[in-house]
Every structure is written in structure tokens, then in C-alpha cells.
């Protein structure tokens, strides 16, 4: 037994020696692994917006949101209809403006100046994305466009930010896939090989359409903005019916960052869902950005 304990102790020492010291390879202590399901990793605040570019702060009536509630935002009135979901840092509501146009209203509570600066930067990211896509002559309707914004003081050093955006049609790809999975689960009996081939062909066409539609969009704004949270939850899919195929879009820029500054700083700031991180993100998670510089090929990710 003493010999076995000695061997286990030597094994633990050898493993510890294989793992480089934190101070030698990391600029900061590694973050704890995402929980299951992986929690969104913390994100540092983007560059603080200038006061001139920030939405005007105003004291509002407050109160909880719900279907039928009307909001005055940036001089426009919007009536909430139903919740659309929950984004990176806030709740998103479906709404209509005075002309009946459908929009999305995102409410984000802020508990400090740093959080407020981050949320204001999200609005600026949306404007930058639209600008880049227009310059690249890409379809701007595949992403939400910022239509209005407002900052409401809810308490001392507490704010409530509301962003009004255009709606990207469809449902989350995650919900679409889950619906298909449940439908297939209800089928009984062994499916023929022809049915399986048809299903595989359909899935392949779907993936191909997604790449063909969203790759130009990402390429259009990536020089200035990194989304950092592209998952089935943030990809919208709309079935056009018949032989019209499918239409895809990208939403939730809550974790987006200034790509120019992010590249220049070689940031080890990680964000998004860990299940969809590339290998380089996990490498930075374990060893830090300094160690990543020794592997140029991984840096391209």
C-alpha cells in the first residue's frame, strides 16, 4: 500500500510538471470552465463610447414590460406584443411602431457605468455592422438594424437601456432543429434507406444554404466587428415554402467587440458558448494569449 501511495504521488507530481506554471504562460488567471450547459463567458467592456455618441439619458416611469405595454423610445412609440426570447444580457420583446412595422425591443438592466458603456457600445456595434454591410453591398436585412435607443435612470447608479431593432424573420435554428428531432422521434417503425437518403440530402442543402447566405454577411462586417456568439440559438431560419428554400439571419450582438482593437491588443477575452469555441479559444483558456503566439496557425481562427 505504501508503494502504491508513493506511485500515485509521483504521478500527480509528473502531471503538475507537465502543466506550465500560470505565471509563465498566462497574462491572467484562467477562467473556470463553463458550467453545463456552458454559461456565457464574461466579456470585457468594449471601448467606452463618447458622451456625444451615447443615447440621451432620461428618467422614465419604469415598471415591468408585458404584452400591450406602450413605450416611448427616442421620440417614437412602440407597443409590445409578445416576448421573443432572452439575449446575452437582456430580454427581447416583439413590438410594433405607430405604422404597424414589426420591431424587436431589447431591455438591458445596467448596475454600473461599465455595464452602461458596454450596452451603449452594443448599439454602436449594430450601427457599425450596418455601415460595413452597406459598403460591402451585402444584404442588411440578415442582421438587426438599430432603429432607436434610450437610457432610463431606474435608481442611483442604475439604468435601464432599451434598444429598438428591426426583426430578423424566422425562428432560432436551435428551435427548428429540436422540432425536427421531436417529429422524427414520433415516427414509428424502421425507416427505409430512401427516406434516410432524403433526410441527409435535406440536411446537406440546409447547411449549404446557411453557409452561402451568412458567409458573405460575416465577411462583410468582420473587418470591424466580431460577433463572437454564433450558435444555433442566434441563427434565424425561415422556411419559404414550396421550392423557395430557406432564409437565414444572424441576431444578438450582445457579445460583439471592436475587431480592430481586439486584434491589436491580442485580447484573451473569451465570450460566447463554450460548446462552439474553436480550438484556439480553448488553448487561450488553458494557457493564455502569450502561449498562443507560439502557434501562428491557430491564431488565424
Secondary structure, 3 states (H helix, E strand, C coil): CHHHHHHHHHHHHHHHHHCCCHHHHCCCCCCCCCCCCCCCECCCCCCCCCCCCCCCEECCCCCCCCCCCEEEECCEEEEEEEEEEECCCCEEEEEEECCCCEEEEEEEEECCHHHHHHHHHHHHHHHHHHHHHHHCCCCHHHECCEEEEEEEEEECCEEEEEEEEECCCCEEHHHHHHHHHHHHHHCCCCCCHHHHHHHHHHHHHHHHHHHHHHHHHHHHHCCCEECCCCCCCCEEEEECCCCCCEEEEECCCCCCEEHHHHHHHCCCCCCECHHHCCHHHHHHHHHCHHHHCCCHHHHCC
